[in-house]
Amino acid sequence: MIGIIISGHGDFPIGMLDSVRLIAGEVPKARAIPFKDNVEELEAALDAAMEELEGGYGVVCFTDLAGGTPFNACSRLAVKRGNVKVIGGANSPMILSGLFLRHLPLEEFVAQVMEEGKSNIQQFTLKKKEYVEDSEGI
């Protein structure tokens, strides 16, 4: 089973994992690693989580912002470790979808959750109802 790490600024990862648990129930092999202000502490926590969650299937780090500190820290560790993928701009649909795809090969898992994340970004639009006049004037 692919391990999941959610990281980001402040309480983003804790809230995201709590939200996923509310919808899907308990999530095995998943950790929320928040970044407050100390990069060394963040990297140590991420490294420990990667070690714990790697079971031969790989680990995927979902982060709040591509290019942000958590994304960069995960990326540095991914280069050292291998078998770790990093996704920036994470959203709930991609993580929820990923819960049911953790048996897939790592590359396929990443491709599918990325597609799910993109396809669930939508804007609400109000559609105007067309008025059709009755031919009898009623």
N, C-alpha and C positions, 0 to 999 in steps of 0.2 A: 504494500500500500504506500503510495506517495505521501510523504510528510508535508504538512502545510505550516508555513510561518506567515503570520500577518504582522507587518511592522509599519510604523509611520510616526508622525509627529504627535506628541501629546497622547491623548486617550483614544485616538483613531483606531488602533489595532484592537484594543480591549472592547470598544463599542462595536466594531465590526464582528468580532468573534461572538460577542454576546448576542448580537442580532441574528447571526447564523444559527446559533444554538437555540434561540427562541423559535425559529422556523423549522429547523431540521432535527432538533434534539442534540444530545451529546455528540461531540465531534472527536473521534479518536485521532491520535497522532497529529495534533494541531496545537500551536502555541501563538499567543499574542505577545509581541515584544515592542513595548513603547519606547520612543526616543524622547527624552526630556531635555538634556543639555550636555551630556557627557558621551562623546563618540567612543571612547575606549570601553566604557561600560556597555554601550550598545553593542559593539563588536563582540565583546566577551559573551554577552547574553545570546546573541545570534549564533555564535560559534558553538556554544553549549547546546542550543536548541537543534542546530543542524546535526550535531553528533548524536543527540538523543533520538531524533526523528528518522535518520537515515537507516533504512532497513533493507537496502539493496535496490530499492525502486526509485530513489532520488528524493529530492526535497524541492518544493517550489515556494519561493518567497513572494508574497503579494505585498506591495508597498503602496503608500498613498500617492507619492509624486515621483515620476521618473526624473532622475537627476537630483532628487533631494538626498539628505544625509542618510536616511535608512536604506534607500535604493542603492546609494553608492557603497555603503558598508556591506550590504548583502552581495553586491557585485564583486567587491574585493575578495570576500570569502568564497564566492562561487568560483572565481578563477583559481584559488588555491586548492579547493576541494574537488572540483569537477562534480558531475552528477547533481548540480544545484542550478536551478533556473530562477531568474528574477523578473518579475512583472511590475511595472510602475503604472499607477493610475487604477488601482484595483477598485472594483465595485462589488456589491453584494451578489448580483446575479452570476458573476463569473466564479465567485467562491462557492456559492450554493451548487452550481452546476458541477464544479470540480469535485464536490463530495461524492458524486455518483460516477466519477470517471477515474478514480484513483488506481484502478487496476490497469489502466492503459500504459503503454510506454511513455516515458517522460516527454519526448518531443510532441507526440500526438496529444497528450494531456494539455500541454501548453497551447498548442494550436486551437484546440476546442474551447478552452476557457477564454482565450483571447477573443474568439469569434462571439462567444456568448456575451462577454462584457461589452463588446462594440454594438451588438445587435439590440441590447437592452437600453441603450442611451437614446431616449426619445423625448420629444417635446409634445406636450398636450396642445391640441388644436381643437377649437370649437367649430363644429361643422354647422352651417346654417341649414335649417330645414327649408326645403323648397315648398312654396305655397302653390297648390294646384286648385284653380277655381273650378267649381262644379259647373257643368254646362247649363244647368237649369237655374243658376244664380243662387243656389242655396248654400 
